[in-house]
């Protein structure tokens, strides 16, 4: 998981890894994506979240491309594009729907079997 520039790093790890370094999931949050890429055959599940009004980098366009490539490769992927939130919304409450992205991420992790049951 990574945010902004860290989102680029998270995507890059998800796209280029060996069996020993394959992540359990890939979650670039409002991160730019590599221009050229191919989805690995052992791609980890992908979760993307962005705000449509993010003017910092063209994250929405590249995220849609990454999402569609994952789906074309028949790999699990989920994409959330919120109308407002800008760049760097993080986990701060702004009174916007983007405030709930972390809840959607937790739901997604659970659906992927990546969360341990509560004790």
BAMILO-665812 format. One line per field, with one value per residue (C-alpha): x, y, z; residue number from 1. Coordinates in steps of 0.25 Angstrom, whole numbers. Example, Ala and Ser with C-alpha at 12.3 -4.5 7.8 and 13.67 -1.06 7.14 Angstrom:
residues 2
c1	c(49 / 55)
c2	c(-18 / -4)
c3	c(31 / 29)
num	c(1 / 2)
end
This chain:
residues 119
c1	c(0 / 5 / 0 / 3 / 18 / 17 / 5 / 14 / 24 / 13 / 8 / 22 / 24 / 11 / 15 / 30 / 33 / 39 / 32 / 39 / 35 / 21 / 12 / -1 / -9 / -6 / -13 / -8 / -16 / -16 / -3 / 2 / 4 / 15 / 12 / 16 / 12 / 8 / 0 / 8 / 2 / 3 / -3 / -7 / -21 / -22 / -30 / -30 / -36 / -35 / -43 / -47 / -43 / -29 / -21 / -7 / -5 / -14 / -17 / -31 / -28 / -16 / -23 / -35 / -24 / -18 / -31 / -36 / -23 / -24 / -39 / -34 / -24 / -35 / -29 / -37 / -38 / -46 / -46 / -52 / -53 / -59 / -64 / -57 / -46 / -34 / -20 / -15 / -29 / -22 / -31 / -35 / -50 / -55 / -70 / -69 / -72 / -57 / -56 / -61 / -50 / -43 / -56 / -57 / -42 / -45 / -57 / -49 / -37 / -48 / -54 / -40 / -38 / -26 / -31 / -30 / -43 / -45 / -41)
c2	c(0 / 14 / 28 / 38 / 35 / 23 / 18 / 18 / 9 / 0 / -1 / -4 / -15 / -21 / -21 / -25 / -36 / -50 / -61 / -57 / -42 / -44 / -35 / -41 / -29 / -16 / -3 / 10 / 21 / 34 / 29 / 31 / 18 / 14 / 18 / 4 / -8 / -23 / -30 / -42 / -56 / -56 / -42 / -40 / -34 / -19 / -8 / 6 / 19 / 33 / 46 / 51 / 65 / 61 / 71 / 67 / 56 / 49 / 38 / 35 / 32 / 23 / 16 / 12 / 7 / -2 / -6 / -11 / -18 / -26 / -29 / -33 / -42 / -48 / -44 / -38 / -23 / -12 / 3 / 14 / 28 / 39 / 52 / 61 / 59 / 65 / 60 / 55 / 52 / 41 / 38 / 52 / 54 / 64 / 62 / 56 / 42 / 40 / 39 / 25 / 19 / 13 / 5 / 0 / -4 / -12 / -18 / -22 / -28 / -37 / -41 / -45 / -53 / -44 / -41 / -49 / -52 / -44 / -52)
c3	c(0 / -3 / -4 / -15 / -19 / -10 / -18 / -31 / -23 / -18 / -33 / -38 / -27 / -31 / -46 / -44 / -34 / -32 / -25 / -12 / -13 / -18 / -9 / -3 / -9 / -17 / -12 / -19 / -12 / -21 / -27 / -41 / -49 / -59 / -73 / -79 / -71 / -73 / -62 / -57 / -57 / -42 / -39 / -25 / -23 / -26 / -19 / -24 / -18 / -24 / -24 / -38 / -34 / -32 / -41 / -36 / -45 / -56 / -46 / -50 / -64 / -61 / -50 / -59 / -69 / -58 / -53 / -67 / -69 / -56 / -60 / -74 / -68 / -60 / -47 / -35 / -35 / -29 / -32 / -25 / -31 / -22 / -28 / -18 / -8 / -16 / -14 / -1 / 6 / 14 / 26 / 30 / 31 / 21 / 22 / 8 / 3 / 1 / 16 / 15 / 6 / 18 / 21 / 7 / 8 / 20 / 14 / 2 / 10 / 18 / 4 / -1 / 12 / 16 / 30 / 42 / 49 / 62 / 75)
num	c(1 / 2 / 3 / 4 / 5 / 6 / 7 / 8 / 9 / 10 / 11 / 12 / 13 / 14 / 15 / 16 / 17 / 18 / 19 / 20 / 21 / 22 / 23 / 24 / 25 / 26 / 27 / 28 / 29 / 30 / 31 / 32 / 33 / 34 / 35 / 36 / 37 / 38 / 39 / 40 / 41 / 42 / 43 / 44 / 45 / 46 / 47 / 48 / 49 / 50 / 51 / 52 / 53 / 54 / 55 / 56 / 57 / 58 / 59 / 60 / 61 / 62 / 63 / 64 / 65 / 66 / 67 / 68 / 69 / 70 / 71 / 72 / 73 / 74 / 75 / 76 / 77 / 78 / 79 / 80 / 81 / 82 / 83 / 84 / 85 / 86 / 87 / 88 / 89 / 90 / 91 / 92 / 93 / 94 / 95 / 96 / 97 / 98 / 99 / 100 / 101 / 102 / 103 / 104 / 105 / 106 / 107 / 108 / 109 / 110 / 111 / 112 / 113 / 114 / 115 / 116 / 117 / 118 / 119)
end
